[in-house]
């Protein structure tokens, strides 16, 4: 918690020698009357990007925030520091591509299921598209951007098989086209009959997805 309230803030430490030693913890942003949770961080060139969810202690929408830190400088807003706001947000993940950053997260309005959203930095602002619209509960995303700029996303999704709920792993590929990102129809990667949760995806040195 910070010193001004019972809210939790996001802290950052850095190592320049492979983890042998670390800088002192520094707070990225102090948010009074809100808990900052579920952080993720990535690097693009010499710039660090951090993303997290800010959850009000009382009422109001949750906020997906992003800050960046160039070299050894201080943390500052990316854009206005806010990517999205909705009744409930979950599981933000961030990765870099070139000198920019991409974010994927789950987003739920006041009622219904979670949509899966993607945002990328373009022209100083965040451009948001739906990976999966609000049609199923889509959570726990993991994603990578390959050398060709394709965005590969996996996540777990609740489905019903013979009226019985089950959790499967799904995949979609995004292609940046001008000011938007186009997504392929999701395909199921896991077998039926069992629950699969919290998938992960990486790019092998050979260039293959794994």
Backbone torsions as a table, in degrees:
resi	resn	phi	psi	omega
1	UNK	NA	150.0	175.9
2	UNK	-79.0	177.9	-174.2
3	UNK	-83.5	-8.1	-173.7
4	UNK	-102.3	-13.8	-177.2
5	UNK	-162.5	-173.6	176.2
6	UNK	-90.2	10.9	-178.7
7	UNK	-74.7	151.8	176.3
8	UNK	-101.5	135.4	-179.3
9	UNK	-111.1	165.4	178.5
10	UNK	-95.6	128.2	178.7
11	UNK	-111.9	159.2	-175.7
12	UNK	-135.6	137.4	171.0
13	UNK	-131.8	148.9	-178.1
14	UNK	-131.8	148.7	175.0
15	UNK	-125.0	137.2	178.1
16	UNK	-112.8	10.7	-178.1
17	UNK	-135.1	37.3	175.9
18	UNK	74.0	19.2	177.0
19	UNK	95.7	3.7	178.4
20	UNK	-67.5	-34.2	176.2
21	UNK	-145.1	160.6	-174.4
22	UNK	-134.6	150.0	174.8
23	UNK	-68.7	163.3	177.0
24	UNK	-66.4	146.6	178.2
25	UNK	-61.7	133.0	175.2
26	UNK	-127.7	142.0	-179.7
27	UNK	-79.5	137.4	177.6
28	UNK	-78.6	-47.0	-179.7
29	UNK	-153.0	131.6	175.0
30	UNK	-91.9	119.4	-177.9
31	UNK	-116.2	104.9	179.1
32	UNK	-71.9	139.8	176.0
33	UNK	62.0	29.3	176.0
34	UNK	-153.1	142.8	175.0
35	UNK	-93.2	130.6	174.9
36	UNK	-99.1	120.2	-170.0
37	UNK	-136.3	168.7	173.6
38	UNK	52.7	56.3	-179.3
39	UNK	-77.3	155.0	170.4
40	UNK	-146.0	154.3	-174.5
41	UNK	-142.9	150.2	176.0
42	UNK	-149.4	168.1	177.0
43	UNK	-121.1	142.5	170.9
44	UNK	-132.2	108.6	-172.5
45	UNK	65.1	-124.4	177.8
46	UNK	-103.8	18.6	-177.9
47	UNK	-112.1	130.1	174.7
48	UNK	-93.8	139.1	174.8
49	UNK	-119.0	133.4	177.3
50	UNK	-123.9	143.6	178.1
51	UNK	-134.4	147.3	178.6
52	UNK	-162.4	169.9	177.4
53	UNK	-104.9	134.5	175.9
54	UNK	-106.2	116.8	-174.8
55	UNK	-110.7	114.8	-178.9
56	UNK	-60.8	142.6	178.0
57	UNK	-73.7	-21.5	-175.8
58	UNK	-110.7	-75.1	-172.2
59	UNK	-153.9	171.0	-179.7
60	UNK	102.7	171.8	-177.6
61	UNK	-73.2	153.1	169.6
62	UNK	-78.7	154.6	-175.2
63	UNK	-126.4	133.5	173.3
64	UNK	-95.0	115.5	-174.7
65	UNK	-111.6	154.9	177.1
66	UNK	-142.0	135.7	174.7
67	UNK	-129.7	159.6	177.1
68	UNK	-133.1	160.2	-177.0
69	UNK	-143.6	112.0	-179.1
70	UNK	-89.9	129.0	179.7
71	UNK	54.9	-130.0	178.5
72	UNK	-100.3	19.4	-177.2
73	UNK	-77.0	-167.5	-178.7
74	UNK	-92.4	165.0	179.2
75	UNK	-79.1	141.3	179.9
76	UNK	-141.6	161.6	177.4
77	UNK	-57.5	144.6	166.5
78	UNK	-99.4	114.1	-169.6
79	UNK	67.4	-125.7	174.9
80	UNK	-96.0	10.3	178.8
81	UNK	84.9	-6.3	-177.7
82	UNK	-120.8	124.8	176.9
83	UNK	-91.1	-45.8	-175.7
84	UNK	-155.0	162.8	176.0
85	UNK	-146.7	132.1	179.0
86	UNK	-158.8	176.4	-176.7
87	UNK	-59.4	-38.9	-179.1
88	UNK	-148.4	131.5	178.3
89	UNK	-123.1	156.9	-176.6
90	UNK	-157.3	147.3	165.4
91	UNK	55.4	52.1	177.6
92	UNK	-69.6	140.4	175.3
93	UNK	-130.9	143.0	-177.5
94	UNK	-132.4	142.6	174.2
95	UNK	-146.2	165.8	-175.3
96	UNK	-109.7	157.2	174.7
97	UNK	-149.6	116.4	-174.7
98	UNK	63.2	-123.5	178.3
99	UNK	-105.6	14.0	-177.3
100	UNK	-119.4	-174.6	-177.4
101	UNK	-137.2	150.2	174.9
102	UNK	-123.1	145.0	178.2
103	UNK	-131.3	138.4	173.3
104	UNK	-127.1	139.6	-178.3
105	UNK	-157.8	166.1	173.9
106	UNK	-95.8	142.6	-176.2
107	UNK	-140.8	131.3	-177.2
108	UNK	-129.5	130.6	173.8
109	UNK	-72.5	-165.8	-175.2
110	UNK	-63.3	-24.9	177.5
111	UNK	-146.9	155.4	177.8
112	UNK	108.1	-163.8	-176.2
113	UNK	-95.2	175.1	178.1
114	UNK	-88.6	128.9	167.1
115	UNK	-86.0	157.8	175.0
116	UNK	-108.0	123.0	-174.0
117	UNK	-114.0	154.8	175.0
118	UNK	-131.9	139.8	175.4
119	UNK	-133.2	142.2	174.5
120	UNK	-135.1	152.0	179.5
121	UNK	-80.1	129.2	177.4
122	UNK	-150.7	119.9	177.3
123	UNK	61.4	31.2	177.0
124	UNK	86.5	4.0	179.0
125	UNK	-134.9	169.1	177.7
126	UNK	-96.5	128.8	175.6
127	UNK	-105.4	121.6	-173.0
128	UNK	-107.8	135.4	173.3
129	UNK	-133.6	161.1	175.5
130	UNK	-87.3	122.5	166.7
131	UNK	-76.2	-48.4	174.4
132	UNK	-134.3	121.4	177.7
133	UNK	-69.9	178.6	-178.4
134	UNK	-71.5	91.0	178.7
135	UNK	-141.1	-13.1	179.7
136	UNK	-160.7	165.0	177.8
137	UNK	-83.6	104.9	-176.3
138	UNK	-112.4	116.9	-173.2
139	UNK	-139.1	176.8	174.0
140	UNK	54.0	52.0	-179.6
141	UNK	-73.0	149.2	169.2
142	UNK	-136.5	140.7	-176.9
143	UNK	-153.8	160.5	176.8
144	UNK	-138.7	159.2	173.6
145	UNK	-119.1	122.8	-176.6
146	UNK	-84.9	178.8	-175.5
147	UNK	-65.8	-19.8	178.0
148	UNK	-88.5	-2.6	178.9
149	UNK	90.8	1.5	176.7
150	UNK	-73.2	141.7	-179.3
151	UNK	-105.8	121.0	-177.0
152	UNK	-110.6	118.9	-175.4
153	UNK	-122.2	134.3	169.4
154	UNK	-122.3	153.4	179.6
155	UNK	-160.5	167.4	172.9
156	UNK	-101.8	144.8	-173.8
157	UNK	-139.8	135.3	178.1
158	UNK	-80.2	127.3	177.4
159	UNK	-129.6	168.1	177.0
160	UNK	-119.0	122.2	178.7
161	UNK	-115.9	114.9	-175.6
162	UNK	54.1	43.8	177.4
163	UNK	68.6	10.4	178.8
164	UNK	-109.2	127.1	-179.5
165	UNK	-67.9	141.7	178.7
166	UNK	-148.2	156.9	179.4
167	UNK	-115.7	124.8	-177.9
168	UNK	-120.1	165.1	176.1
169	UNK	-102.0	130.0	-179.8
170	UNK	-121.5	163.0	-176.0
171	UNK	-139.4	143.2	171.7
172	UNK	-146.0	151.5	178.9
173	UNK	-115.4	132.7	179.5
174	UNK	-105.7	140.9	176.9
175	UNK	-123.6	121.2	178.8
176	UNK	-73.4	127.3	-179.8
177	UNK	-136.0	101.7	-178.6
178	UNK	62.2	-121.6	-176.6
179	UNK	-94.6	8.8	179.9
180	UNK	-132.8	175.1	175.0
181	UNK	-128.3	124.9	-179.7
182	UNK	-97.3	138.1	-174.6
183	UNK	-118.5	138.1	176.5
184	UNK	-72.1	158.0	175.0
185	UNK	-60.7	127.7	-178.0
186	UNK	-58.9	142.8	174.2
187	UNK	-119.0	151.9	179.5
188	UNK	-90.1	127.3	-179.0
189	UNK	-95.8	-26.8	-173.4
190	UNK	-91.3	164.2	177.6
191	UNK	-79.8	155.5	177.7
192	UNK	-82.1	159.3	175.7
193	UNK	97.0	-9.5	177.7
194	UNK	-135.5	162.0	177.0
195	UNK	-94.0	132.7	177.5
196	UNK	-125.7	126.2	-175.8
197	UNK	-133.9	160.1	173.9
198	UNK	51.2	62.9	178.8
199	UNK	-73.5	165.2	177.0
200	UNK	-138.5	148.6	179.2
201	UNK	-137.7	142.0	178.8
202	UNK	-142.8	169.0	175.1
203	UNK	-110.4	120.9	177.2
204	UNK	-68.7	152.4	177.4
205	UNK	-53.9	-23.8	178.1
206	UNK	-75.2	-12.4	-178.2
207	UNK	100.4	-6.4	179.7
208	UNK	-81.4	149.9	175.5
209	UNK	-80.1	145.4	178.3
210	UNK	-147.2	NA	NA
